[in-house]
Amino acid sequence: MKNITLSGLAGSGKTTIGRLLAEKLKYEFISVGNFSRKFAKQNFNMNINEFQQYCLKHPEIDNKIDSEFQEYCNKTGKLVIDYRLGFHFIKDALHVFLKVSETEAAKRLMKAKRISEFGNQNEQEIKQTMNKRNLEMRERFIKIYNIDFTDISNYKLVIDTDKFKNLEDITNTIISKYNSHI
């Protein structure tokens, strides 16, 4: 295995854990979410929520992003990849799904102060926005690719991030599983 992919719902810790893993392993961290946010802003002057709504009506945009991202990831090694569809598109990788409760995800997103995505919403409003986004993303990927990224049978490792006291334990669990399959 040359790469690690991380999947999960909004607020599950994909980016935070991904960066820590990359640092520990001396790998490159890349995120399709960051790529999509930048793409949305540069090409459409939209935030990620607006862009996802746009993608519902323009699935060719999802295909373009996935195609470019997949090509890069599959030809490059030593990557930690934040990519909900990584299990489907990225070969030769440990595929990890990070679970999180709705309450914990909302708290994390509030703490992260993602103003461009959630404005100044309170925890309950963030939950509603987050749940809508997660549902729409899941439905969009089922419609476009006929795959459900929330189906945990797609992953070699599933971690309930609520049950860990610190990020170090989560990254060590992933590294241990990764090293046992190299």
C-alpha positions in Angstrom: 0.0 0.0 0.0 1.3 3.4 -0.9 -1.4 5.7 0.3 -4.1 6.2 3.0 -7.6 7.6 2.2 -9.9 9.1 4.8 -13.6 9.3 4.4 -16.5 10.3 6.6 -19.2 12.9 7.1 -18.6 16.6 7.7 -16.9 17.2 11.0 -15.5 13.7 11.4 -11.9 14.9 11.5 -10.7 13.9 8.0 -8.6 17.0 7.5 -7.3 17.3 11.0 -6.4 13.6 11.3 -5.1 13.6 7.7 -2.7 16.4 8.4 -1.4 14.7 11.5 -1.0 11.4 9.7 0.9 13.1 6.9 3.2 14.8 9.4 3.9 11.6 11.3 4.5 9.5 8.2 6.3 12.3 6.3 3.7 12.0 3.5 1.9 14.7 1.5 -1.6 15.6 2.7 -4.2 16.4 0.0 -7.9 17.0 0.3 -10.5 16.9 -2.4 -12.6 19.2 -0.2 -9.9 21.9 -0.3 -9.5 21.3 -4.0 -13.3 21.7 -4.5 -13.4 24.8 -2.3 -10.7 26.5 -4.3 -12.2 25.4 -7.6 -15.6 26.7 -6.5 -14.2 30.1 -5.4 -12.0 30.6 -8.4 -14.4 29.3 -11.1 -17.8 30.2 -9.7 -17.2 32.6 -6.8 -19.2 30.2 -4.6 -18.7 28.7 -1.1 -18.7 24.9 -0.8 -22.4 24.7 0.1 -23.4 26.8 -2.9 -21.1 24.8 -5.1 -22.5 21.5 -4.0 -26.0 22.8 -4.9 -24.6 23.7 -8.3 -23.1 20.3 -8.7 -26.5 18.7 -8.2 -27.5 20.2 -11.5 -24.1 19.9 -13.1 -22.7 16.4 -12.4 -20.1 16.9 -15.1 -18.3 19.2 -12.6 -18.1 16.3 -10.0 -16.7 14.1 -12.8 -14.1 16.6 -13.7 -12.9 17.1 -10.1 -12.9 13.3 -9.4 -11.1 12.5 -12.6 -8.3 15.0 -12.0 -7.9 14.1 -8.4 -8.0 10.4 -9.0 -5.3 10.6 -11.7 -3.0 12.5 -9.4 -3.5 10.2 -6.4 -3.1 7.0 -8.4 0.2 8.0 -9.9 1.6 9.4 -6.7 2.7 7.5 -3.5 3.1 8.6 0.1 -0.2 10.5 0.2 -2.7 10.9 3.0 -5.9 11.7 1.0 -9.0 13.3 2.4 -11.5 12.0 -0.1 -15.0 10.6 0.5 -14.8 8.5 -2.7 -11.2 7.5 -2.2 -12.2 3.9 -1.5 -13.7 3.7 -5.0 -11.1 5.7 -7.0 -7.8 5.3 -5.3 -6.0 2.0 -5.7 -3.3 0.6 -3.5 -4.4 2.4 -0.4 -5.7 1.8 3.1 -9.2 3.1 3.1 -10.4 4.5 6.4 -13.9 5.7 7.4 -14.1 8.2 10.3 -17.4 8.1 12.2 -18.7 10.9 14.3 -21.9 11.8 16.1 -24.0 14.7 14.9 -23.4 16.6 18.1 -19.7 16.2 18.1 -19.4 17.1 14.4 -21.4 20.3 14.9 -19.2 21.2 17.9 -16.0 20.7 15.8 -17.4 22.7 12.9 -18.3 25.5 15.2 -14.9 25.5 16.8 -13.2 25.5 13.3 -15.1 28.7 12.5 -15.8 27.8 8.9 -17.5 31.2 8.4 -17.7 30.8 4.6 -19.7 27.6 5.0 -21.7 28.1 8.2 -21.7 31.9 8.8 -22.4 32.6 12.4 -24.9 29.8 12.9 -25.5 28.3 16.3 -24.9 24.6 17.0 -28.5 23.5 16.0 -28.3 25.5 12.7 -24.9 24.0 11.9 -26.4 20.5 12.5 -29.2 21.3 10.0 -26.8 22.7 7.4 -24.3 19.8 7.9 -27.0 17.1 7.7 -28.5 18.6 4.6 -25.0 18.8 3.0 -24.1 15.2 4.0 -27.4 13.9 2.7 -27.2 15.7 -0.6 -23.6 14.6 -1.1 -24.5 11.0 -0.4 -27.5 11.1 -2.8 -25.4 12.9 -5.5 -22.7 10.2 -5.4 -25.2 7.4 -5.5 -26.9 9.1 -8.5 -23.6 9.8 -10.3 -21.5 6.7 -9.4 -24.0 4.3 -7.9 -21.9 4.2 -4.7 -22.6 5.0 -1.1 -19.6 6.4 0.6 -21.3 6.0 4.0 -21.5 2.2 3.6 -18.7 1.1 6.0 -18.2 -2.2 4.2 -16.2 -0.2 1.6 -13.4 0.4 4.2 -10.6 -1.6 5.7 -10.7 0.4 8.9 -13.6 2.2 10.6 -12.9 4.5 13.6 -15.6 6.1 15.8 -13.7 9.3 16.6 -16.1 10.1 19.5 -14.6 7.2 21.4 -11.0 8.5 21.4 -9.7 10.9 24.0 -7.2 12.4 21.6 -6.1 12.7 18.0 -2.8 10.9 18.7 -4.6 7.7 19.5 -6.6 7.9 16.3 -3.5 8.5 14.2 -1.6 5.7 15.9 -4.5 3.3 15.3 -4.4 4.2 11.6 -0.7 3.9 11.3 -0.7 0.6 13.0 -3.2 -0.8 10.6 -1.4 0.7 7.6 2.0 -0.7 8.7 0.4 -4.2 9.1 -0.7 -4.1 5.5 2.3 -2.7 3.7 
